Amino acid sequence: MADYDHLTADYRRHGLAGRVGFGTSPALLVIDFIKAYTTPGSPLYAAPGVPDAVRASQPLLAAARAAAIPIIYTTVAYASDGRDGGIFVQKVPALRQLTHESPLIAIVDELAPQPDDLVIEKKYASAFFGTHLAATLTALRIDTLIMIGCSTSGCIRASAVDGMQHGFRVIVPRECVGDRAPEPHLANLFDIDGKYGDVVSVSEVLAYLQQFAG
């Protein structure tokens, strides 16, 4: 986020970019790390940003499993005619490729869910909109939501906004989110960090999770 360093001090002088910090009961939310974004030839293929984020997320997922914290995945799937996608699939027609029959909606093999993990199917950008995510996290007494996935400017940002509005401490490890282009990726990381959650290094999240291991 070096391109935005010159704005950070100004934001803080004006009362933005405070720290929410880590709480005591975390969950890992893996947002839309599906094959649509990592498969060459897919209309949603987003290299190198998303494949790089998948690789960076592997140690974090392993640490979350070692810490035995809840792990929740999202994927996106629509009816074959897109009727359940509303205006979203009109605005982003490529999403209509994500039907229930398509292999593109599967979670990437490198971060595959385990039997005890929860996989939520969503229709819109936010992992919270139209899903039971908030109720599930509340029932689990989660206070800290670590978000990884894609895309930074779309589903990550929308989920970060909703996560904060639902009362969760939103933590985004910058290496573990990706986008189609660096400009929206960096701009949205800066904006999330300024208003909705803490954007931190993956090493900081790994250090936090160590306290729960074993």
C-alpha positions in Angstrom: 0.0 0.0 0.0 3.0 2.3 -0.4 1.2 4.3 -3.1 -1.2 5.5 -0.4 1.3 6.2 2.3 1.1 9.9 1.7 -2.6 9.9 2.5 -2.4 7.9 5.7 -1.2 10.7 7.9 -3.9 13.1 6.5 -6.6 10.5 7.2 -5.5 10.1 10.8 -5.3 13.8 11.3 -8.9 14.0 10.3 -10.1 11.2 12.6 -10.1 8.3 10.1 -8.2 5.0 10.0 -8.5 4.1 13.7 -7.7 0.6 14.7 -10.3 -2.0 15.6 -7.7 -4.6 16.6 -8.1 -8.3 17.2 -10.7 -9.7 19.5 -10.8 -12.9 21.5 -13.0 -15.1 19.2 -12.0 -15.2 15.6 -13.3 -16.9 12.4 -11.8 -17.1 9.0 -14.0 -16.1 6.1 -12.8 -17.4 2.7 -14.6 -15.3 0.1 -15.1 -16.6 -3.5 -11.7 -18.2 -3.9 -13.3 -20.2 -6.7 -11.9 -21.7 -9.9 -13.6 -19.0 -12.0 -10.9 -16.5 -10.9 -7.9 -18.9 -11.3 -8.7 -20.8 -14.5 -7.2 -19.5 -17.7 -9.9 -18.9 -20.3 -12.6 -18.2 -17.7 -14.3 -14.8 -18.3 -13.5 -14.0 -14.7 -9.9 -15.1 -14.7 -7.9 -12.5 -12.6 -4.2 -13.2 -12.8 -1.8 -12.6 -11.3 -3.7 -11.0 -8.4 -6.0 -13.8 -7.4 -3.7 -16.7 -8.0 -1.0 -14.9 -5.9 -3.5 -14.4 -3.1 -4.5 -18.0 -3.2 -0.8 -19.0 -2.7 -0.4 -16.5 0.1 -3.5 -17.8 1.8 -2.4 -21.4 2.2 -0.2 -20.9 5.3 -3.0 -18.8 6.8 -5.6 -21.5 6.2 -3.3 -24.1 7.8 -2.8 -21.8 10.8 -6.6 -21.4 11.1 -7.0 -25.2 11.1 -4.3 -25.6 13.7 -6.1 -23.0 15.8 -9.4 -24.8 15.4 -11.3 -21.6 14.7 -14.4 -21.7 12.5 -13.7 -21.5 8.8 -16.5 -20.4 6.5 -16.3 -20.3 2.7 -18.5 -18.5 0.1 -19.1 -19.4 -3.5 -21.4 -17.8 -6.1 -24.0 -19.8 -8.2 -27.0 -18.8 -10.3 -29.8 -20.5 -12.1 -28.9 -21.3 -15.7 -31.0 -18.3 -16.9 -29.6 -15.9 -14.3 -33.1 -15.0 -13.0 -31.8 -15.2 -9.4 -29.0 -12.8 -10.0 -31.1 -9.6 -10.4 -29.4 -6.5 -11.6 -26.0 -7.8 -10.5 -25.8 -10.3 -13.4 -27.0 -7.5 -15.7 -24.2 -5.2 -14.6 -21.6 -8.0 -14.6 -22.7 -10.4 -17.4 -19.7 -12.7 -16.8 -21.3 -13.8 -13.6 -23.9 -15.8 -15.6 -21.2 -18.3 -16.3 -21.4 -19.3 -12.6 -24.3 -21.8 -12.8 -24.8 -24.7 -10.5 -23.6 -27.0 -13.3 -20.3 -25.2 -13.8 -17.0 -26.4 -12.4 -16.0 -22.8 -12.1 -18.0 -22.4 -8.9 -15.9 -24.9 -7.0 -13.4 -23.7 -4.3 -9.8 -23.8 -5.6 -8.1 -27.1 -4.8 -5.3 -25.4 -2.9 -7.8 -24.2 -0.3 -10.4 -26.9 -0.4 -13.0 -27.0 2.4 -12.9 -29.8 4.9 -16.0 -31.7 6.1 -16.4 -29.5 9.2 -16.2 -26.2 7.3 -19.3 -24.3 6.3 -19.8 -23.3 2.6 -22.3 -20.6 1.9 -23.7 -19.9 -1.6 -24.4 -16.3 -2.3 -25.8 -14.2 -5.1 -24.4 -10.8 -4.5 -21.1 -9.1 -3.6 -21.4 -9.1 0.2 -21.1 -12.5 2.0 -23.7 -11.2 4.4 -26.4 -10.0 1.9 -29.2 -12.6 1.6 -27.3 -15.2 3.6 -27.3 -16.6 7.2 -23.6 -15.6 7.8 -24.3 -12.9 10.4 -26.6 -15.2 12.4 -24.1 -18.0 12.2 -21.2 -15.8 13.5 -23.4 -14.4 16.2 -24.4 -17.8 17.4 -20.8 -18.9 17.5 -20.0 -15.7 19.5 -17.4 -14.6 17.0 -16.0 -11.1 17.4 -13.2 -11.0 14.9 -13.7 -11.8 11.2 -10.5 -12.5 9.2 -11.4 -12.0 5.5 -9.4 -13.5 2.6 -10.5 -14.0 -1.0 -11.5 -11.9 -4.0 -12.1 -9.5 -5.4 -10.7 -6.8 -3.2 -12.8 -4.1 -4.9 -16.0 -6.2 -5.0 -16.8 -9.0 -2.6 -14.1 -8.2 -0.1 -15.0 -4.6 0.2 -18.7 -5.2 0.3 -18.3 -7.9 3.0 -15.9 -5.7 5.0 -18.5 -2.9 5.1 -21.3 -5.3 6.1 -19.0 -7.1 8.6 -18.3 -3.8 10.4 -22.0 -2.9 10.3 -22.9 -6.2 11.9 -20.5 -5.4 14.7 -17.5 -7.6 13.9 -13.9 -6.6 14.0 -12.9 -6.9 10.3 -9.3 -8.0 9.6 -8.0 -8.2 6.1 -4.5 -9.6 5.5 -3.4 -7.7 2.4 -1.4 -10.5 0.8 -4.4 -12.8 0.9 -6.9 -10.8 -1.2 -6.6 -10.2 -4.9 -8.2 -8.3 -7.8 -8.2 -8.1 -11.5 -5.9 -5.0 -11.6 -3.6 -3.4 -9.0 -5.2 0.0 -9.0 -8.7 -1.0 -7.7 -7.0 -3.5 -5.4 -4.8 -0.8 -3.7 -7.5 1.8 -3.6 -10.0 -0.5 -1.9 -7.4 -1.8 0.6 -6.8 1.8 1.5 -10.5 2.5 1.8 -11.2 -0.6 3.9 -8.4 0.4 6.2 -9.6 3.9 6.5 -13.2 3.2 7.3 -14.2 -0.4 7.8 -11.5 -2.7 9.2 -7.8 -3.2 9.7 -5.7 -4.1 6.7 -2.6 -5.9 8.1 0.2 -8.2 7.0 -0.4 -11.9 6.9 2.4 -12.3 9.3 0.5 -10.3 11.9 -2.5 -12.6 11.5 -0.4 -15.7 11.8 1.1 -14.4 15.0 -2.4 -13.7 16.4 -3.6 -17.2 15.5 -0.7 -18.9 17.3 -2.3 -18.1 20.6 -5.2 -20.4 19.7 -3.2 -23.3 18.4 -3.5 -26.5 20.5 
